[in-house]
Amino acid sequence: MESFATEPKFNVLIIDDWELHSITESEQKYLFELIELRSETSSKIFVSQTPISKWHSLMPNSTIADAILDRIVRTAIRIELKGESVRKNSERKIDEEGSFMK
C-alpha cells in the first residue's frame, strides 16, 4: 500500500464493517497513517458489528493498535444499537416492478 504524499482532501472518513476480521500489519500501518493525518481535523465514523473490547485483538501489532484505538476511542461519541438486525427481521419483499411489498 502506498503512503499518503499529502493530506487527503476529505472532511469525513467512514469505515463500514470495521473489524469483521483481522487485518494485516501493512493494512494496520496504512490505517494508522490515514487516521493520524486526520486525527484532529476531520470526523471519523466507524461502523462495526464487533464489540470495541475485541478491536485490539484483531490487529497484529499491539503498539500500533494502541495508537489507532487511542485516536478513535478517545474522542468518540458511541452509539450502540441493541436487538436483532433490521435486515434479519424484515418481512419486506420486492415485487416484479422493483417496489417493496409489505
MMTF fields as JSON, N, C-alpha, C and O atoms, coordinates in Angstrom:
{
  "mmtfVersion": "1.0.0",
  "mmtfProducer": "UNKNOWN",
  "numBonds": 407,
  "numAtoms": 408,
  "numGroups": 102,
  "numChains": 1,
  "numModels": 1,
  "chainsPerModel": [1],
  "groupsPerChain": [102],
  "chainIdList": ["A"],
  "bondAtomList": [4, 2, 8, 6, 12, 10, 16, 14, 20, 18, 24, 22, 28, 26, 32, 30, 36, 34, 40, 38, 44, 42, 48, 46, 52, 50, 56, 54, 60, 58, 64, 62, 68, 66, 72, 70, 76, 74, 80, 78, 84, 82, 88, 86, 92, 90, 96, 94, 100, 98, 104, 102, 108, 106, 112, 110, 116, 114, 120, 118, 124, 122, 128, 126, 132, 130, 136, 134, 140, 138, 144, 142, 148, 146, 152, 150, 156, 154, 160, 158, 164, 162, 168, 166, 172, 170, 176, 174, 180, 178, 184, 182, 188, 186, 192, 190, 196, 194, 200, 198, 204, 202, 208, 206, 212, 210, 216, 214, 220, 218, 224, 222, 228, 226, 232, 230, 236, 234, 240, 238, 244, 242, 248, 246, 252, 250, 256, 254, 260, 258, 264, 262, 268, 266, 272, 270, 276, 274, 280, 278, 284, 282, 288, 286, 292, 290, 296, 294, 300, 298, 304, 302, 308, 306, 312, 310, 316, 314, 320, 318, 324, 322, 328, 326, 332, 330, 336, 334, 340, 338, 344, 342, 348, 346, 352, 350, 356, 354, 360, 358, 364, 362, 368, 366, 372, 370, 376, 374, 380, 378, 384, 382, 388, 386, 392, 390, 396, 394, 400, 398, 404, 402],
  "bondOrderList": [1, 1, 1, 1, 1, 1, 1, 1, 1, 1, 1, 1, 1, 1, 1, 1, 1, 1, 1, 1, 1, 1, 1, 1, 1, 1, 1, 1, 1, 1, 1, 1, 1, 1, 1, 1, 1, 1, 1, 1, 1, 1, 1, 1, 1, 1, 1, 1, 1, 1, 1, 1, 1, 1, 1, 1, 1, 1, 1, 1, 1, 1, 1, 1, 1, 1, 1, 1, 1, 1, 1, 1, 1, 1, 1, 1, 1, 1, 1, 1, 1, 1, 1, 1, 1, 1, 1, 1, 1, 1, 1, 1, 1, 1, 1, 1, 1, 1, 1, 1, 1],
  "groupList": [{"groupName": "MET", "atomNameList": ["N", "CA", "C", "O"], "elementList": ["N", "C", "C", "O"], "formalChargeList": [0, 0, 0, 0], "bondAtomList": [1, 0, 2, 1, 3, 2], "bondOrderList": [1, 1, 2], "singleLetterCode": "M", "chemCompType": "L-PEPTIDE LINKING"}, {"groupName": "GLU", "atomNameList": ["N", "CA", "C", "O"], "elementList": ["N", "C", "C", "O"], "formalChargeList": [0, 0, 0, 0], "bondAtomList": [1, 0, 2, 1, 3, 2], "bondOrderList": [1, 1, 2], "singleLetterCode": "E", "chemCompType": "L-PEPTIDE LINKING"}, {"groupName": "SER", "atomNameList": ["N", "CA", "C", "O"], "elementList": ["N", "C", "C", "O"], "formalChargeList": [0, 0, 0, 0], "bondAtomList": [1, 0, 2, 1, 3, 2], "bondOrderList": [1, 1, 2], "singleLetterCode": "S", "chemCompType": "L-PEPTIDE LINKING"}, {"groupName": "PHE", "atomNameList": ["N", "CA", "C", "O"], "elementList": ["N", "C", "C", "O"], "formalChargeList": [0, 0, 0, 0], "bondAtomList": [1, 0, 2, 1, 3, 2], "bondOrderList": [1, 1, 2], "singleLetterCode": "F", "chemCompType": "L-PEPTIDE LINKING"}, {"groupName": "ALA", "atomNameList": ["N", "CA", "C", "O"], "elementList": ["N", "C", "C", "O"], "formalChargeList": [0, 0, 0, 0], "bondAtomList": [1, 0, 2, 1, 3, 2], "bondOrderList": [1, 1, 2], "singleLetterCode": "A", "chemCompType": "L-PEPTIDE LINKING"}, {"groupName": "THR", "atomNameList": ["N", "CA", "C", "O"], "elementList": ["N", "C", "C", "O"], "formalChargeList": [0, 0, 0, 0], "bondAtomList": [1, 0, 2, 1, 3, 2], "bondOrderList": [1, 1, 2], "singleLetterCode": "T", "chemCompType": "L-PEPTIDE LINKING"}, {"groupName": "PRO", "atomNameList": ["N", "CA", "C", "O"], "elementList": ["N", "C", "C", "O"], "formalChargeList": [0, 0, 0, 0], "bondAtomList": [1, 0, 2, 1, 3, 2], "bondOrderList": [1, 1, 2], "singleLetterCode": "P", "chemCompType": "L-PEPTIDE LINKING"}, {"groupName": "LYS", "atomNameList": ["N", "CA", "C", "O"], "elementList": ["N", "C", "C", "O"], "formalChargeList": [0, 0, 0, 0], "bondAtomList": [1, 0, 2, 1, 3, 2], "bondOrderList": [1, 1, 2], "singleLetterCode": "K", "chemCompType": "L-PEPTIDE LINKING"}, {"groupName": "ASN", "atomNameList": ["N", "CA", "C", "O"], "elementList": ["N", "C", "C", "O"], "formalChargeList": [0, 0, 0, 0], "bondAtomList": [1, 0, 2, 1, 3, 2], "bondOrderList": [1, 1, 2], "singleLetterCode": "N", "chemCompType": "L-PEPTIDE LINKING"}, {"groupName": "VAL", "atomNameList": ["N", "CA", "C", "O"], "elementList": ["N", "C", "C", "O"], "formalChargeList": [0, 0, 0, 0], "bondAtomList": [1, 0, 2, 1, 3, 2], "bondOrderList": [1, 1, 2], "singleLetterCode": "V", "chemCompType": "L-PEPTIDE LINKING"}, {"groupName": "LEU", "atomNameList": ["N", "CA", "C", "O"], "elementList": ["N", "C", "C", "O"], "formalChargeList": [0, 0, 0, 0], "bondAtomList": [1, 0, 2, 1, 3, 2], "bondOrderList": [1, 1, 2], "singleLetterCode": "L", "chemCompType": "L-PEPTIDE LINKING"}, {"groupName": "ILE", "atomNameList": ["N", "CA", "C", "O"], "elementList": ["N", "C", "C", "O"], "formalChargeList": [0, 0, 0, 0], "bondAtomList": [1, 0, 2, 1, 3, 2], "bondOrderList": [1, 1, 2], "singleLetterCode": "I", "chemCompType": "L-PEPTIDE LINKING"}, {"groupName": "ASP", "atomNameList": ["N", "CA", "C", "O"], "elementList": ["N", "C", "C", "O"], "formalChargeList": [0, 0, 0, 0], "bondAtomList": [1, 0, 2, 1, 3, 2], "bondOrderList": [1, 1, 2], "singleLetterCode": "D", "chemCompType": "L-PEPTIDE LINKING"}, {"groupName": "TRP", "atomNameList": ["N", "CA", "C", "O"], "elementList": ["N", "C", "C", "O"], "formalChargeList": [0, 0, 0, 0], "bondAtomList": [1, 0, 2, 1, 3, 2], "bondOrderList": [1, 1, 2], "singleLetterCode": "W", "chemCompType": "L-PEPTIDE LINKING"}, {"groupName": "HIS", "atomNameList": ["N", "CA", "C", "O"], "elementList": ["N", "C", "C", "O"], "formalChargeList": [0, 0, 0, 0], "bondAtomList": [1, 0, 2, 1, 3, 2], "bondOrderList": [1, 1, 2], "singleLetterCode": "H", "chemCompType": "L-PEPTIDE LINKING"}, {"groupName": "GLN", "atomNameList": ["N", "CA", "C", "O"], "elementList": ["N", "C", "C", "O"], "formalChargeList": [0, 0, 0, 0], "bondAtomList": [1, 0, 2, 1, 3, 2], "bondOrderList": [1, 1, 2], "singleLetterCode": "Q", "chemCompType": "L-PEPTIDE LINKING"}, {"groupName": "TYR", "atomNameList": ["N", "CA", "C", "O"], "elementList": ["N", "C", "C", "O"], "formalChargeList": [0, 0, 0, 0], "bondAtomList": [1, 0, 2, 1, 3, 2], "bondOrderList": [1, 1, 2], "singleLetterCode": "Y", "chemCompType": "L-PEPTIDE LINKING"}, {"groupName": "ARG", "atomNameList": ["N", "CA", "C", "O"], "elementList": ["N", "C", "C", "O"], "formalChargeList": [0, 0, 0, 0], "bondAtomList": [1, 0, 2, 1, 3, 2], "bondOrderList": [1, 1, 2], "singleLetterCode": "R", "chemCompType": "L-PEPTIDE LINKING"}, {"groupName": "GLY", "atomNameList": ["N", "CA", "C", "O"], "elementList": ["N", "C", "C", "O"], "formalChargeList": [0, 0, 0, 0], "bondAtomList": [1, 0, 2, 1, 3, 2], "bondOrderList": [1, 1, 2], "singleLetterCode": "G", "chemCompType": "PEPTIDE LINKING"}],
  "groupTypeList": [0, 1, 2, 3, 4, 5, 1, 6, 7, 3, 8, 9, 10, 11, 11, 12, 12, 13, 1, 10, 14, 2, 11, 5, 1, 2, 1, 15, 7, 16, 10, 3, 1, 10, 11, 1, 10, 17, 2, 1, 5, 2, 2, 7, 11, 3, 9, 2, 15, 5, 6, 11, 2, 7, 13, 14, 2, 10, 0, 6, 8, 2, 5, 11, 4, 12, 4, 11, 10, 12, 17, 11, 9, 17, 5, 4, 11, 17, 11, 1, 10, 7, 18, 1, 2, 9, 17, 7, 8, 2, 1, 17, 7, 11, 12, 1, 1, 18, 2, 3, 0, 7],
  "groupIdList": [1, 2, 3, 4, 5, 6, 7, 8, 9, 10, 11, 12, 13, 14, 15, 16, 17, 18, 19, 20, 21, 22, 23, 24, 25, 26, 27, 28, 29, 30, 31, 32, 33, 34, 35, 36, 37, 38, 39, 40, 41, 42, 43, 44, 45, 46, 47, 48, 49, 50, 51, 52, 53, 54, 55, 56, 57, 58, 59, 60, 61, 62, 63, 64, 65, 66, 67, 68, 69, 70, 71, 72, 73, 74, 75, 76, 77, 78, 79, 80, 81, 82, 83, 84, 85, 86, 87, 88, 89, 90, 91, 92, 93, 94, 95, 96, 97, 98, 99, 100, 101, 102],
  "secStructList": [7, 7, 7, 7, 1, 1, 7, 7, 7, 7, 1, 3, 3, 3, 3, 7, 1, 6, 6, 1, 1, 7, 7, 7, 2, 2, 2, 2, 2, 2, 2, 2, 2, 2, 2, 2, 2, 2, 6, 6, 6, 1, 3, 3, 3, 3, 7, 7, 1, 1, 7, 2, 2, 2, 2, 4, 4, 4, 1, 1, 7, 2, 2, 2, 2, 2, 2, 2, 2, 2, 2, 2, 2, 6, 6, 7, 7, 7, 7, 7, 7, 7, 1, 1, 7, 2, 2, 2, 2, 7, 7, 7, 3, 3, 7, 6, 6, 1, 7, 3, 3, 7],
  "xCoordList": [0.838, 0.0, 0.885, 1.942, 0.439, 1.205, 0.931, -0.142, 1.943, 1.746, 1.124, 1.161, 0.561, -0.021, 1.086, 1.789, 1.256, 2.257, 1.778, 2.572, 0.488, -0.102, -1.326, -1.802, -1.824, -3.007, -4.221, -4.474, -4.981, -6.183, -7.179, -7.261, -7.921, -8.871, -10.291, -11.082, -10.617, -11.979, -12.291, -11.386, -13.578, -13.992, -14.414, -14.334, -14.863, -15.339, -14.744, -14.79, -14.191, -13.704, -14.743, -15.024, -15.313, -16.319, -15.762, -15.417, -15.68, -15.248, -16.391, -16.711, -17.0, -18.133, -17.632, -16.632, -18.311, -17.931, -16.525, -15.771, -16.183, -14.881, -14.662, -15.528, -13.515, -13.063, -13.977, -14.202, -14.496, -15.236, -14.285, -14.687, -13.02, -11.972, -10.651, -10.563, -9.641, -8.318, -7.782, -8.132, -6.924, -6.275, -4.79, -4.253, -4.136, -2.698, -1.938, -2.502, -0.674, 0.125, 0.285, 0.303, 0.401, 0.507, -0.797, -0.766, -1.943, -3.231, -3.339, -3.873, -2.826, -2.862, -2.005, -2.429, -0.827, 0.048, -0.586, -0.512, -1.206, -1.893, -3.04, -3.211, -3.815, -4.922, -4.418, -5.0, -3.337, -2.777, -2.381, -2.687, -1.7, -1.281, -2.493, -2.486, -3.513, -4.73, -5.391, -5.764, -5.532, -6.164, -5.299, -5.812, -4.001, -3.079, -3.136, -3.147, -3.171, -3.228, -4.493, -4.482, -5.574, -6.861, -7.347, -8.495, -6.51, -6.987, -7.594, -8.544, -7.091, -7.613, -8.406, -8.962, -8.462, -9.045, -10.291, -10.917, -10.661, -11.852, -12.596, -12.059, -13.836, -14.666, -14.392, -14.006, -14.599, -14.438, -15.663, -16.13, -16.178, -17.312, -16.884, -16.529, -16.923, -16.612, -17.891, -18.502, -18.29, -19.482, -18.999, -18.284, -19.399, -18.882, -19.904, -20.686, -19.882, -20.681, -19.831, -20.349, -18.533, -17.599, -17.531, -17.333, -17.688, -17.596, -16.226, -15.204, -16.215, -14.971, -13.943, -12.746, -14.386, -13.469, -12.652, -11.63, -13.087, -12.366, -11.513, -10.758, -11.619, -10.907, -9.399, -8.744, -8.848, -7.398, -6.87, -5.827, -7.575, -7.103, -7.133, -6.521, -7.823, -7.9, -6.801, -6.769, -5.892, -4.781, -3.47, -3.264, -2.568, -1.365, -0.304, 0.387, -0.161, 0.876, 0.22, -0.512, 0.479, -0.225, 0.132, -0.706, 1.351, 1.735, 0.952, 0.438, 0.862, 0.097, -1.396, -2.123, -1.85, -3.253, -3.585, -4.637, -2.69, -2.9, -3.042, -3.937, -2.165, -2.187, -3.46, -4.066, -3.861, -5.086, -6.3, -7.103, -6.427, -7.608, -7.643, -8.721, -6.478, -6.441, -7.033, -7.802, -6.684, -7.176, -8.65, -9.34, -9.129, -10.538, -11.415, -12.386, -11.083, -11.957, -11.901, -12.906, -10.738, -10.545, -11.574, -12.067, -11.892, -12.807, -14.146, -14.909, -14.418, -15.602, -16.902, -16.958, -17.924, -19.302, -19.839, -19.992, -20.119, -20.518, -22.031, -22.74, -22.499, -23.907, -23.954, -23.525, -24.474, -24.557, -26.012, -26.862, -26.28, -27.634, -27.793, -26.877, -28.935, -29.23, -30.353, -31.132, -30.435, -31.535, -31.14, -29.976, -32.133, -31.926, -31.675, -32.053, -31.044, -30.779, -32.086, -33.021, -32.143, -33.317, -33.461, -34.574, -32.35, -32.397, -32.942, -33.709, -32.539, -32.958, -34.464, -35.118, -34.997, -36.414, -37.313, -38.537, -36.731, -37.526, -38.358, -37.847, -39.626, -40.541, -40.808, -41.631, -40.101, -40.366, -39.792, -38.692, -40.552, -40.123, -40.298, -41.049, -39.599, -39.681, -40.6, -40.46, -41.546, -42.464, -41.79, -40.622, -42.525, -41.977, -41.525, -40.663, -42.092, -41.715, -40.566, -40.147, -40.051, -38.919, -39.319, -38.465, -40.599, -41.073, -41.168, -41.403, -40.986, -41.113, -42.565, -43.429, -42.83, -44.182, -44.156, -43.102, -45.299, -45.381, -45.734, -45.849],
  "yCoordList": [-1.175, 0.0, 1.242, 1.272, 2.243, 3.479, 4.35, 4.299, 5.159, 6.156, 7.392, 7.575, 8.221, 9.464, 10.492, 10.791, 11.038, 12.074, 13.395, 14.182, 13.63, 14.843, 14.453, 13.32, 15.4, 15.152, 14.907, 15.688, 13.839, 13.57, 14.722, 15.42, 14.913, 16.025, 15.532, 15.43, 15.231, 14.847, 15.341, 15.556, 15.519, 16.021, 14.922, 15.088, 13.797, 12.692, 11.397, 11.116, 10.622, 9.283, 8.297, 8.272, 7.486, 6.495, 5.108, 4.794, 4.29, 2.91, 2.023, 1.964, 1.334, 0.462, -0.971, -1.336, -1.776, -3.166, -3.265, -4.181, -2.315, -2.262, -3.506, -3.895, -4.111, -5.245, -6.468, -7.14, -6.754, -8.007, -9.193, -10.305, -8.936, -9.961, -9.262, -8.035, -10.038, -9.483, -8.756, -9.085, -7.761, -7.051, -7.396, -7.837, -7.194, -7.455, -6.287, -5.215, -6.498, -5.416, -4.264, -3.107, -4.542, -3.45, -2.652, -1.429, -3.335, -2.629, -1.791, -0.681, -2.34, -1.63, -0.356, 0.694, -0.441, 0.737, 1.787, 2.982, 1.349, 2.257, 2.976, 4.188, 2.207, 2.784, 3.792, 4.865, 3.449, 4.379, 5.691, 6.768, 5.6, 6.809, 7.644, 8.868, 6.988, 7.677, 8.392, 9.56, 7.695, 8.286, 9.385, 10.425, 9.166, 10.159, 11.467, 12.546, 11.374, 12.589, 13.393, 14.62, 12.719, 13.382, 13.409, 13.778, 13.032, 12.823, 14.062, 13.933, 15.222, 16.432, 17.323, 18.336, 16.956, 17.874, 17.368, 18.121, 16.122, 15.635, 14.641, 14.109, 14.407, 13.442, 12.048, 11.873, 11.068, 9.674, 8.908, 9.093, 8.05, 7.2, 5.759, 5.377, 4.967, 3.546, 2.786, 2.978, 1.931, 1.119, -0.325, -0.84, -0.967, -2.302, -3.157, -2.667, -4.437, -5.404, -6.043, -6.765, -5.772, -6.329, -5.395, -4.194, -5.904, -5.047, -4.362, -4.95, -3.135, -2.379, -3.15, -3.055, -3.902, -4.659, -5.699, -6.173, -6.056, -7.053, -6.44, -7.158, -5.122, -4.495, -4.69, -5.009, -4.501, -4.581, -5.953, -6.048, -7.006, -8.367, -8.718, -9.707, -7.943, -8.218, -7.521, -7.602, -6.83, -6.145, -6.795, -7.064, -7.056, -7.827, -7.11, -7.756, -5.813, -5.071, -4.316, -3.353, -4.746, -4.168, -2.704, -1.947, -2.289, -0.885, 0.018, 1.06, -0.385, 0.398, 0.319, 1.297, -0.838, -0.98, 0.011, 0.648, 0.145, 1.117, 2.523, 3.269, 2.884, 4.228, 4.466, 5.533, 3.474, 3.604, 3.758, 4.675, 2.867, 2.893, 4.142, 4.656, 4.639, 5.892, 7.026, 7.838, 7.082, 8.155, 7.987, 8.969, 6.754, 6.512, 6.693, 7.45, 6.013, 5.91, 7.15, 7.523, 7.79, 8.931, 10.043, 10.63, 10.325, 11.437, 10.955, 11.736, 9.675, 9.087, 9.442, 9.614, 9.545, 9.546, 8.196, 7.945, 7.342, 5.974, 5.834, 6.332, 5.145, 4.798, 3.284, 2.733, 2.625, 1.17, 0.757, 1.138, -0.02, -0.491, -1.882, -2.702, -2.136, -3.435, -4.088, -3.408, -5.405, -6.116, -6.777, -6.771, -7.346, -8.066, -7.113, -5.942, -7.622, -6.868, -6.503, -7.303, -5.301, -4.875, -5.743, -6.11, -6.069, -6.917, -8.299, -8.88, -8.816, -10.148, -10.204, -11.199, -9.146, -9.109, -8.603, -8.655, -8.123, -7.517, -8.568, -9.599, -8.286, -9.162, -8.599, -9.127, -7.518, -6.852, -7.651, -8.198, -7.705, -8.379, -7.414, -6.442, -7.698, -6.824, -7.46, -8.637, -6.663, -7.183, -7.144, -6.773, -7.522, -7.616, -6.262, -6.212, -5.177, -3.836, -3.238, -2.114, -3.973, -3.475, -2.651, -2.006, -2.653, -1.903, -2.828, -4.028, -2.265, -3.059, -3.364, -2.498, -4.599, -5.019, -5.215, -5.487, -5.079, -5.309, -6.733, -7.117],
  "zCoordList": [0.0, 0.0, 0.0, 0.63, -0.706, -0.77, 0.44, 1.042, 0.782, 1.825, 1.195, -0.021, 2.032, 1.543, 1.384, 2.349, 0.189, -0.036, 0.543, 1.058, 0.458, 1.023, 1.817, 1.744, 2.568, 3.382, 2.497, 1.579, 2.749, 1.944, 2.018, 3.029, 0.959, 0.869, 1.116, 0.179, 2.351, 2.693, 4.097, 4.903, 4.386, 5.684, 6.645, 7.863, 6.095, 6.931, 6.402, 5.204, 7.307, 6.978, 7.501, 8.7, 6.614, 7.012, 6.714, 5.574, 7.748, 7.581, 8.046, 9.233, 7.085, 7.362, 7.494, 6.878, 8.283, 8.539, 9.119, 8.791, 9.982, 10.639, 11.495, 12.278, 11.338, 12.139, 12.061, 13.067, 10.885, 10.714, 10.805, 11.144, 10.496, 10.586, 10.881, 10.827, 11.189, 11.466, 10.237, 9.104, 10.481, 9.384, 9.393, 10.41, 8.266, 8.181, 8.794, 9.009, 9.07, 9.645, 8.665, 9.086, 7.374, 6.4, 6.325, 6.184, 6.417, 6.457, 7.731, 7.72, 8.816, 10.094, 10.033, 10.516, 9.455, 9.329, 8.429, 8.716, 7.346, 6.423, 7.14, 7.009, 7.895, 8.651, 9.677, 9.836, 10.372, 11.345, 10.679, 11.19, 9.54, 8.837, 8.411, 8.545, 7.906, 7.485, 8.664, 8.557, 9.775, 10.957, 11.552, 11.967, 11.597, 12.16, 11.383, 11.977, 10.064, 9.245, 9.518, 9.414, 9.865, 10.023, 11.471, 11.721, 12.42, 13.787, 14.443, 15.215, 14.166, 14.814, 13.862, 14.284, 12.583, 11.609, 10.895, 10.149, 11.105, 10.415, 11.287, 12.259, 10.919, 11.628, 11.086, 9.93, 11.944, 11.565, 12.033, 13.157, 11.169, 11.519, 11.282, 10.166, 12.349, 12.261, 12.564, 13.615, 11.65, 11.824, 11.968, 11.109, 13.064, 13.323, 14.048, 14.862, 13.739, 14.486, 15.587, 16.438, 15.562, 16.54, 17.742, 17.562, 18.96, 20.146, 20.244, 19.887, 20.722, 20.855, 21.673, 21.404, 22.653, 23.505, 22.726, 23.222, 21.52, 20.715, 19.605, 18.95, 19.38, 18.28, 18.385, 17.393, 19.578, 19.766, 19.357, 18.71, 19.727, 19.452, 17.966, 17.564, 17.149, 15.72, 14.917, 13.69, 15.633, 14.976, 15.39, 16.573, 14.425, 14.715, 15.549, 16.337, 15.401, 16.114, 17.261, 17.033, 18.494, 19.638, 19.882, 20.371, 19.556, 19.747, 18.797, 19.205, 17.532, 16.556, 16.887, 16.712, 17.364, 17.767, 18.877, 18.843, 19.865, 20.941, 20.372, 20.77, 19.443, 18.864, 18.049, 18.137, 17.259, 16.454, 17.363, 17.188, 18.324, 19.194, 20.059, 20.359, 20.465, 21.222, 20.389, 20.903, 19.127, 18.255, 17.893, 17.616, 17.896, 17.577, 18.816, 18.782, 19.894, 21.061, 21.947, 22.553, 22.028, 22.938, 22.722, 23.685, 21.481, 21.185, 20.628, 20.059, 20.795, 20.164, 20.864, 22.081, 20.066, 20.539, 20.087, 18.892, 21.041, 20.711, 20.687, 21.562, 19.663, 19.545, 19.4, 18.386, 20.411, 20.371, 20.231, 21.035, 19.207, 18.954, 19.547, 19.482, 20.112, 20.711, 19.93, 19.262, 20.016, 19.386, 18.095, 17.694, 17.455, 16.209, 15.053, 15.1, 14.038, 12.819, 12.129, 12.089, 11.593, 10.839, 9.593, 9.217, 8.957, 7.764, 8.1, 7.332, 9.248, 9.654, 9.911, 9.597, 10.477, 10.834, 9.717, 9.835, 8.656, 7.594, 6.866, 6.429, 6.751, 6.024, 4.633, 3.885, 4.295, 3.031, 1.87, 1.951, 0.804, -0.411, -1.568, -1.484, -2.635, -3.802, -4.839, -5.17, -5.349, -6.358, -7.743, -7.864, -8.754, -10.109, -10.661, -11.539, -10.162, -10.639, -9.857, -10.133, -8.884, -8.11, -6.903, -6.294, -6.54, -5.382, -4.181, -4.324, -3.008, -1.804, -1.521, -1.65, -1.133, -0.73, 0.772, 1.347, 1.408, 2.856, 3.144, 4.308]
}
